[in-house]
Amino acid sequence: MSCVRADIVTRSASVDMRMIDKGIKNPWRWEWLEKKVESIHLNECIRKLNKCSACYCVVCGKELMYSSKGSIVLVRHVKSVKHGSFLKSRKDNFALPGEL
């Protein structure tokens, strides 16, 4: 499991997202995290980082660069075999009692 990052930005943070992503083709949009992919809302696993065009998957511990394709990058990642295997492993190893 990945460690907690200090450079994660929350929607309520007083950080100017326009300044972080200044000049890129597809700047960050919080609405992307409301999408549901593979029965998971992206906000369950994706976090915005305090650097230009970068976000982070808390499941895989992978940084994703969204500047060229925007939310498509996030959707593709969540649908990827690698992400799916991390989710399965996480579920198998950290299942709550009574959850099958």
C-alpha positions in Angstrom: 0.0 0.0 0.0 1.2 3.5 -0.8 2.3 6.2 1.7 0.3 9.4 2.3 1.6 12.2 0.1 2.0 15.8 1.4 1.5 17.3 -2.1 -2.2 16.3 -2.5 -4.5 19.2 -3.0 -8.2 19.1 -1.9 -11.1 20.9 -3.5 -11.6 23.0 -0.4 -7.9 24.0 -0.2 -7.0 27.6 -0.8 -4.9 26.7 -3.8 -5.4 28.5 -7.2 -5.7 25.6 -9.6 -5.5 28.0 -12.6 -1.9 28.9 -11.4 -0.9 25.3 -10.9 -2.1 24.3 -14.4 -1.3 27.5 -16.2 -0.8 27.2 -19.9 -1.7 23.5 -20.4 -4.2 22.1 -22.9 -6.5 20.4 -20.4 -6.3 22.1 -17.0 -7.6 20.2 -13.9 -11.4 20.1 -13.4 -12.9 18.8 -10.1 -15.9 17.5 -12.1 -13.7 14.8 -13.5 -13.8 13.1 -10.1 -17.6 12.8 -10.2 -17.4 10.3 -13.1 -18.2 6.7 -12.4 -16.0 4.1 -14.1 -16.0 0.4 -13.5 -18.6 1.0 -10.7 -16.2 3.3 -8.9 -16.3 7.1 -8.7 -13.0 8.5 -9.6 -12.9 10.5 -6.4 -12.4 7.3 -4.5 -9.0 6.7 -6.0 -7.7 9.8 -7.8 -6.2 12.9 -6.0 -4.9 16.1 -7.5 -1.3 16.9 -6.9 0.1 20.4 -6.3 2.0 20.4 -9.5 1.2 21.1 -13.1 -0.9 18.4 -15.0 -0.3 15.8 -12.3 -2.7 13.7 -10.3 -2.2 10.5 -8.2 -3.9 7.1 -7.9 -4.0 6.2 -4.2 -4.8 2.5 -5.1 -1.7 2.0 -7.4 0.6 4.7 -6.1 1.0 6.0 -9.6 1.2 9.6 -10.8 -0.9 10.3 -13.9 -0.3 13.2 -16.3 -3.6 14.6 -17.7 -2.4 17.7 -19.7 -2.8 16.2 -23.2 -6.0 14.2 -22.9 -7.7 15.4 -19.7 -10.1 13.1 -17.9 -9.6 10.3 -20.5 -6.3 9.6 -18.9 -8.0 9.0 -15.5 -10.7 6.8 -17.0 -8.2 4.7 -19.0 -6.1 4.2 -15.8 -9.1 3.0 -13.8 -10.0 0.6 -16.5 -6.4 -0.7 -16.8 -5.5 -4.3 -15.9 -2.8 -3.0 -13.5 -5.3 -0.9 -11.6 -7.8 -3.7 -11.5 -5.2 -6.1 -10.0 -4.3 -3.6 -7.3 -8.0 -3.2 -6.5 -8.5 -6.9 -6.3 -5.4 -7.4 -4.1 -6.5 -4.6 -1.9 -10.0 -6.1 -1.5 -8.7 -9.6 -0.9 -6.2 -8.5 1.7 -8.2 -5.8 3.5 -11.7 -7.1 3.4 -13.9 -6.1 6.3 -15.5 -8.9 8.5 -18.7 -10.0 7.0 -17.8 -8.6 3.6 -17.5 -11.3 0.9 
